[in-house]
Amino acid sequence: MVERNRFGNLVPHLVLWIGIIIVAFPVYLAFVASTYDQATIANGQMPLLPGTHFFENYYRTIFIGTSGTTREPVGQMLFNSAVMALSIALGKIAISIISAYAIVYFRFRFRMAAFWLIFITLMLPVEVRIYPTYKIAADLNLLDTYAGLALPLIASATATLLFRQFFMTVPEELVEASRIDGAGPFRFFQDTLLPLSRTNMAALFVILFIYGWNQYLWPLLITTRDDMQTIVIGIKKMIVTSDAITEWQIVMATAMLAMLPPVAVVVLMQRLFVRGLVETEK
């Protein structure tokens, strides 16, 4: 039994708080900058306490926009990013769990060859196949569409591998019991495998949602209209490199708004996320 003492608990807590301060302080500065006017930030004498322009800056950010190279309000960018991230996360999970189910529970020729072909795609990230992917999307008229933002990124060899490994741990007795009860393949999948896979799907949803939300290269290529760009692209376009002055209060407000959906997903699904990562017995 490990003996507990005050000194032994003090050191890890102190290290933890130091790490939290190092990570959180830049975020706090971004929030403070989003509550001041442009002149206060530009003169380099911004205080460490929030200012009085909070509602003004955030209202303008969400509903009006900025004077940078993009003039779209951030509310539209948030919607575009949310559609893209949700489509990628849900699409990857749906396709991967069905693919893993077919590979594990159906006996057909070249079953393992199909699995290894899926697995090999891990060596081909979107950056490697960017040109043929863009060419196909353009030929299918998917430019500046939500389908174009999500469909080329919707397949996931990693999720298929994870679901396959989990399905292989499901006791064979459950399959036999379902057959005795007269359950077909679809009912076994719906009533048995899906409930057992809930924590795995939750963990993957958090990871894949953040992956889709933070995409930069593909949305940059597939969108040409400002009203279809995601918030990650919008932040970059708000930073002016010419003689014009960047409206940093709007940029910081946009950055704060861009962090809210991923943080909300992690907080709301934290318990299922942790269980999905650490549970070994279902």
C-alpha positions in Angstrom: 0.0 0.0 0.0 1.4 3.4 -0.9 1.5 5.8 2.0 0.0 9.2 1.3 1.6 12.3 2.7 1.3 16.0 2.1 4.7 16.5 0.5 4.1 13.6 -1.8 0.9 15.1 -3.0 2.2 18.7 -3.1 4.9 18.1 -5.8 2.7 16.6 -8.5 0.0 19.2 -7.9 2.5 21.9 -8.1 3.9 20.6 -11.4 0.3 20.2 -12.7 -0.6 23.8 -11.9 2.6 25.1 -13.5 1.7 23.1 -16.7 -1.8 24.5 -16.6 -0.6 28.1 -16.3 1.9 27.6 -19.2 -0.8 26.2 -21.4 -3.7 28.5 -20.4 -1.9 31.9 -20.2 -1.7 32.4 -24.0 -5.4 31.5 -24.2 -6.2 34.0 -21.5 -4.2 36.7 -23.3 -6.2 36.0 -26.5 -9.4 36.4 -24.5 -8.2 39.7 -22.9 -7.2 41.0 -26.4 -10.6 40.2 -27.7 -12.2 42.7 -25.2 -10.2 45.8 -26.1 -10.2 48.1 -29.1 -7.7 48.1 -31.9 -5.6 51.1 -30.7 -5.0 49.6 -27.2 -3.7 46.3 -28.7 -1.6 48.1 -31.4 0.3 50.4 -28.9 1.6 47.3 -27.1 0.3 48.4 -23.7 -2.6 46.1 -23.3 -3.5 45.4 -19.6 -3.8 41.9 -18.2 -7.4 42.4 -17.2 -10.4 42.2 -19.6 -11.6 45.4 -21.2 -15.0 47.0 -21.9 -15.4 46.1 -25.6 -16.4 42.4 -25.1 -20.0 42.6 -26.4 -19.1 45.0 -29.2 -16.2 42.9 -30.5 -18.0 39.6 -30.3 -21.2 40.9 -31.9 -19.1 42.3 -34.8 -17.1 39.1 -35.1 -20.2 36.8 -35.3 -22.6 38.9 -37.3 -20.6 41.6 -39.3 -17.1 40.4 -40.0 -13.7 42.1 -40.4 -11.9 44.3 -42.9 -9.3 41.7 -43.8 -9.1 39.6 -47.0 -12.3 37.9 -45.8 -15.3 39.9 -44.9 -17.6 37.0 -44.0 -19.1 37.0 -40.5 -17.6 34.3 -38.2 -21.1 32.9 -37.6 -21.1 31.5 -41.1 -17.6 30.1 -40.7 -18.6 28.4 -37.5 -21.5 26.7 -39.3 -19.3 25.6 -42.2 -16.7 24.1 -39.8 -19.4 22.4 -37.7 -21.0 20.8 -40.8 -17.6 19.6 -42.0 -16.4 18.3 -38.7 -19.7 16.5 -37.9 -19.9 15.0 -41.4 -16.3 13.7 -41.2 -16.7 12.3 -37.7 -20.1 10.6 -38.2 -19.2 9.5 -41.8 -15.9 7.9 -40.7 -17.5 6.1 -37.8 -20.4 4.8 -39.9 -18.3 3.6 -42.8 -15.6 2.1 -40.5 -17.9 0.2 -38.2 -19.8 -1.4 -41.2 -16.5 -2.2 -42.9 -15.1 -3.9 -39.8 -18.3 -5.8 -39.3 -18.2 -7.2 -42.8 -14.5 -8.2 -42.5 -14.9 -9.9 -39.1 -18.3 -11.6 -39.4 -18.7 -12.4 -43.1 -16.7 -15.1 -44.8 -16.0 -14.2 -48.4 -13.1 -14.5 -50.8 -10.3 -12.0 -50.5 -11.7 -10.8 -47.2 -8.2 -10.2 -45.6 -7.0 -8.8 -48.9 -9.7 -6.2 -48.6 -8.7 -5.4 -45.1 -5.0 -5.0 -46.0 -5.9 -2.7 -48.9 -7.8 -0.5 -46.4 -5.0 -0.7 -43.9 -2.4 0.3 -46.6 -4.2 3.6 -47.1 -2.7 4.7 -43.8 0.5 5.3 -45.8 -1.3 7.7 -48.1 -2.5 10.8 -46.2 -4.5 13.5 -47.9 -1.4 15.6 -48.5 0.1 12.8 -50.7 -3.1 12.3 -52.8 -4.1 15.9 -52.8 -4.0 16.4 -56.6 -6.0 13.4 -57.8 -8.5 14.0 -54.9 -9.0 17.6 -56.0 -9.3 16.6 -59.6 -12.1 14.1 -58.8 -13.9 16.6 -56.6 -13.7 19.2 -59.3 -14.9 16.8 -62.0 -17.9 15.9 -59.8 -18.7 19.6 -59.2 -18.0 19.4 -55.5 -16.1 22.7 -55.3 -17.7 25.1 -52.8 -20.0 22.5 -51.4 -20.4 20.8 -48.0 -20.1 17.4 -49.8 -16.8 18.5 -51.2 -15.5 19.5 -47.8 -16.4 16.2 -46.1 -16.6 13.3 -48.6 -12.9 13.1 -49.7 -11.9 12.9 -46.0 -14.6 10.5 -44.8 -12.8 7.2 -45.1 -10.7 6.1 -42.2 -8.4 3.0 -42.1 -7.5 3.7 -38.4 -11.2 3.6 -37.3 -11.7 0.4 -39.3 -8.7 -1.2 -37.6 -9.9 -0.2 -34.2 -13.4 -1.5 -34.7 -12.1 -4.8 -36.2 -9.8 -5.4 -33.2 -12.7 -4.8 -30.9 -15.1 -7.0 -32.8 -12.5 -9.8 -32.6 -12.7 -9.7 -28.8 -16.5 -10.1 -28.7 -17.3 -13.6 -27.4 -18.4 -16.2 -29.9 -21.1 -17.2 -27.5 -22.9 -13.9 -28.3 -23.0 -14.8 -32.0 -24.3 -18.3 -31.3 -27.0 -16.9 -28.9 -28.1 -14.5 -31.6 -28.4 -17.2 -34.1 -30.4 -19.4 -31.7 -32.8 -16.4 -31.1 -33.3 -16.2 -34.9 -31.5 -12.8 -35.2 -30.2 -12.1 -38.7 -26.9 -10.2 -39.4 -28.6 -6.8 -39.3 -30.3 -7.4 -36.0 -27.1 -8.8 -34.4 -25.3 -5.7 -35.6 -28.0 -3.4 -34.3 -28.9 -5.0 -31.0 -25.6 -6.5 -29.9 -22.6 -4.9 -31.6 -23.7 -1.2 -31.6 -24.5 -1.1 -27.9 -21.1 -2.8 -27.1 -19.3 -0.3 -29.3 -20.8 2.8 -27.7 -17.7 3.9 -25.8 -15.4 3.1 -28.8 -17.6 5.3 -31.0 -17.6 8.1 -28.4 -13.8 8.1 -28.2 -13.4 8.1 -32.0 -16.1 10.8 -32.4 -14.1 13.2 -30.1 -10.8 12.5 -32.0 -12.4 12.7 -35.5 -14.4 15.8 -34.7 -11.3 17.7 -33.7 -9.5 16.3 -36.8 -12.2 17.6 -39.0 -12.5 20.9 -37.2 -8.8 21.7 -37.5 -8.5 20.8 -41.2 -6.7 23.6 -43.2 -5.2 22.4 -46.4 -8.2 20.6 -47.9 -10.8 23.4 -47.2 -8.2 25.9 -48.5 -8.2 24.1 -51.9 -11.8 23.1 -52.2 -13.4 26.4 -51.4 -13.2 29.6 -53.5 -16.1 31.6 -52.0 -15.8 33.4 -48.7 -19.2 32.1 -47.6 -18.0 28.5 -47.8 -14.7 28.9 -45.9 -14.1 27.3 -42.5 -13.1 29.2 -39.4 -9.5 28.0 -39.6 -9.2 29.5 -43.0 -11.0 32.6 -41.8 -8.4 33.3 -39.0 -5.6 33.1 -41.5 -7.3 35.5 -43.9 -8.0 38.0 -41.2 -4.3 38.5 -40.6 -3.4 41.2 -43.1 0.2 41.2 -44.5 -0.1 44.4 -46.5 0.1 48.0 -45.2 -3.4 47.7 -43.6 -3.6 47.2 -39.9 -4.8 43.8 -38.7 -7.8 44.1 -36.5 -6.3 41.9 -33.8 -9.3 42.2 -31.4 -11.5 40.5 -34.1 -8.8 37.9 -34.8 -8.5 37.0 -31.1 -12.3 36.9 -30.7 -12.5 34.5 -33.7 -9.7 32.4 -32.2 -11.7 32.1 -28.9 -14.9 31.2 -30.8 -13.0 28.6 -32.8 -11.9 26.9 -29.6 -15.4 26.6 -28.1 -16.9 23.7 -30.2 -13.9 21.3 -29.8 -13.7 22.1 -26.0 -17.5 21.6 -25.7 -17.3 18.2 -27.4 -14.4 17.0 -25.2 -16.1 18.2 -22.0 -19.5 16.8 -22.8 -18.1 13.4 -23.9 -15.2 13.2 -21.5 -16.5 10.2 -19.5 -17.3 8.1 -22.6 -14.1 9.2 -24.2 -11.9 8.0 -21.3 -13.8 4.8 -21.0 -13.4 4.2 -24.7 -9.7 4.6 -24.5 -9.0 2.6 -21.3 -11.7 -0.1 -21.2 -10.5 -3.6 -22.2 -13.4 -5.7 -21.1 -16.9 -5.0 -22.5 
